[in-house]
Amino acid sequence: MMKKLLLALLIALPLKGFSAYWIDSAGTVNSITTYSGSDTILVSLSVSGTNVAQCTDKTVFAISADMPEERRARMYSMLLAAQASGRVVTVSYVNEGGCEPWGSNVNAYRKITRLR
């Protein structure tokens, strides 16, 4: 009985909520920007990447201030090393939503979810 109820609930869920996926953009690091008043780290690559409609900035990516400090530091370190060596990095971000707020703009930058 419980299995049938669970199956019915799963079938009834709208599939629209499952349409998000990661986008990869690969390029060299043009700039890394940090500010004393924010834990968000802004990254500009040699490529603009794919447009995410909800995010207002179409050229810059962000390491989120919401990310734990150790993970943020690891990504920052990877970006600095890639910038110094001229190595190509791949940033991954979500195709819809997933935007990092900046000031009064709640959907400013595409939030990096993975870095390779």
ChimeraX attribute file (.defattr): number of C-alpha atoms within 10 A of each C-alpha:
attribute: neighborCount
match mode: 1-to-1
recipient: residues
	/A:1	6
	/A:2	7
	/A:3	8
	/A:4	9
	/A:5	10
	/A:6	11
	/A:7	11
	/A:8	11
	/A:9	10
	/A:10	11
	/A:11	10
	/A:12	9
	/A:13	10
	/A:14	8
	/A:15	9
	/A:16	7
	/A:17	7
	/A:18	8
	/A:19	8
	/A:20	12
	/A:21	10
	/A:22	14
	/A:23	19
	/A:24	18
	/A:25	17
	/A:26	17
	/A:27	18
	/A:28	19
	/A:29	23
	/A:30	12
	/A:31	14
	/A:32	17
	/A:33	10
	/A:34	11
	/A:35	9
	/A:36	6
	/A:37	6
	/A:38	11
	/A:39	15
	/A:40	21
	/A:41	19
	/A:42	21
	/A:43	22
	/A:44	17
	/A:45	22
	/A:46	14
	/A:47	14
	/A:48	14
	/A:49	20
	/A:50	15
	/A:51	15
	/A:52	19
	/A:53	14
	/A:54	16
	/A:55	20
	/A:56	18
	/A:57	15
	/A:58	15
	/A:59	16
	/A:60	19
	/A:61	25
	/A:62	24
	/A:63	24
	/A:64	23
	/A:65	15
	/A:66	10
	/A:67	13
	/A:68	9
	/A:69	12
	/A:70	9
	/A:71	12
	/A:72	18
	/A:73	14
	/A:74	11
	/A:75	18
	/A:76	18
	/A:77	12
	/A:78	14
	/A:79	22
	/A:80	14
	/A:81	13
	/A:82	16
	/A:83	18
	/A:84	10
	/A:85	11
	/A:86	13
	/A:87	12
	/A:88	16
	/A:89	19
	/A:90	16
	/A:91	22
	/A:92	21
	/A:93	24
	/A:94	19
	/A:95	19
	/A:96	17
	/A:97	16
	/A:98	19
	/A:99	26
	/A:100	23
	/A:101	19
	/A:102	13
	/A:103	8
	/A:104	7
	/A:105	12
	/A:106	13
	/A:107	19
	/A:108	21
	/A:109	27
	/A:110	34
	/A:111	26
	/A:112	24
	/A:113	17
	/A:114	15
	/A:115	18
	/A:116	12
